[in-house]
Amino acid sequence: MLSRAEFKVYLHYILPSMASFLLTGIYSIIDGLFVGQVVGDAGLAGINVAWPLVAFMMAAGTGIGMGGAVISSICAGVGDMRSANRAMAHTLTMLLLATPVIMVVLLVFGQQLLYLIGGRDEILAQAQGYLSVMAWGSLFQVMASGFIPLMRNKGKVVLAMVVLVASGLINVVLDYVFICRLYWGVEGAAAATIIAQSFVFASGVLFFLKKENRLRRGDFVPSGKFVARTLRGGFAPFALTLLPEVTTLVINIASEANGGGTAQAAFAVISYVAVAVQWLIQGVNDGSQPLISVKFGEGDVRAMRALRRTNYVFAVAIGLLGMWALTTFRVQLAQLFGSSPETSEVFYRGVTLFSLVLGFYGITHATTSFFYAVESNRNSGIVIVGEVVLMVFFAIVLPQFLGLDGVWLTVVATQAVLSVLSLCLLQASKPKIRAQAAAYAAQKEGQ
């Protein structure tokens, strides 16, 4: 395990990251509370239907940002600061170029996509209202999501946390004003989010304008090698960020087919509360990524192994604690979100079954995050693609035998299989990872 000194550094990185993700989850819940209390089940379900498309913007930013950040950290570990800075510059350029593409797709095809992923009638109207506002703020969503991992990999983990906390507070205050006072409904919730993300965007711009973080013009000279490497490395964090929303998409469709609008509304509450636990687990993984990547570049296999094992302990413990909390306080959670009596009854059963996934989630996502931190992109890709395939498979098969219970157990079955698969892949890939770490160590000594 980690030494006392290493554990202090580990906590310095993961605690701000966990706090950031936890507060983001709490703010998301508060967002849902305002909508649920003022707009009702249709508004809450509408946001839940639209959220996978909104999350795609954030995942694109996170994937590109994390992909570049991993490269930058590895180069820094090797001692090649020139390449570390070039990786940062290329990441910023790619973030900026991705924005207009995403905006056009959502504005032109948004309504059709919402219908495909389960939006119907009043729920579709609410989802369209929410998405239309969010699409116009694509620049802030994408860039803000990409700035945060870059800040963390510069060692500014506390600053990244402060920026996210301030952004969340802005979101909550504006939610209250726009939804509860001005009665703008789901459009008000979207506007509050966009303004909050614009604060993160502005903070990121100021961060890279500071002298110690400023990149030189030559760092932005295009390099196909950096672009390709960033895209390969960014796929896993992009997909990991988006996977909860893939879950939302699949379960939305399955719940509507097996339980109608009531089941969809119940799942909206489940997804709000469960994703908060998932984000907290991801906070552990993302917070430790700079440390693992730097140690990989230095060739320190012992430290990498110790960091990975510590991640497992934290991630699984958080998952089990989250499972207990969601089942113990399910009645209070339904009341907080203003669920109708019919929706509440479905929610009680659904959250009890769905929460079983959280322990497995800690294993699979800690392993996948380790893979992309050491650029083992093939393995992370296998787990991610496997998750999507298994999710669709179980969503089709299990409800045929278990009805709506099969919908809730879809994610549990998926993560149980993936936890075994990911650990097998890790065991098989250890020799290759050790060999690459040794190559980086030799490169550093030769400089």
TAJOFEN-V392228 format. One line per field, one symbol per residue. ss: DSSP state (H for helix, E for strand, L for the rest). phi: phi as a letter, one per 30 degrees, with the letter a starting at -180 (. if undefined). A space follows every 50 residues. Layout:
ss: ???
phi: ???
This chain:
ss: LLLHHHHHHHHHHHHHHHHHHHHHHHHHHHHHHHHHHHLLHHHHHHHHHH HHHHHHHHHHHHHHHHHHHHHHHHHHHHLLHHHHHHHHHHHHHHHHHHHH HHHHHHHHHHHHHHHHLLLLHHHHHHHHHHHHHHHHLHHHHHHHHHHHHH HHHLLLHHHHHHHHHHHHHHHHHHHHHHHHHLLLHHHHHHHHHHHHHHHH HHHHHHHHHLLLLLLLHHHHLLLHHHHHHHHHHHHHHHHHHHHHHHHHHH HHHHHHHHHHHHHHHHHHHHHHHHHHHHHHHHHHHHHHHHHHHHHHHHLL HHHHHHHHHHHHHHHHHHHHHHHHHHHHLHHHHHHHLLLLHHHHHHHHHH HHHHLLHHHHHHHHHHHHHHHHHLLLHHHHHHHHHHHHHHHHHHHHHHHH HHLHHHHHHHHHHHHHHHHHHHHHHHHHHHHHHHHHHHHHHHHHHHL
phi: .ddddddddeddddddddddddddddddddeddddddccjeddddddddd deddddddddddddddedddddddddddjcdddedddddddddddddded ddddddddceddddddcjdbhdddddddddddddddceeddddddddddd ddddicdddededddddddeddddedddcdcchdiddddddddddddddd edddddddddedcdcdeddcdebddddddddddddddeddddeeddeedd dedddddcbidddddddededdddddddddddddddddeeddddddddic dededdddddeeddddddddddddddddcddddddddiddeddddddedd ddddddddddedddddddddeddchdddddddddddddddddeddddddd ccideddddeddddddddddedddddddceedddddddddddddddd
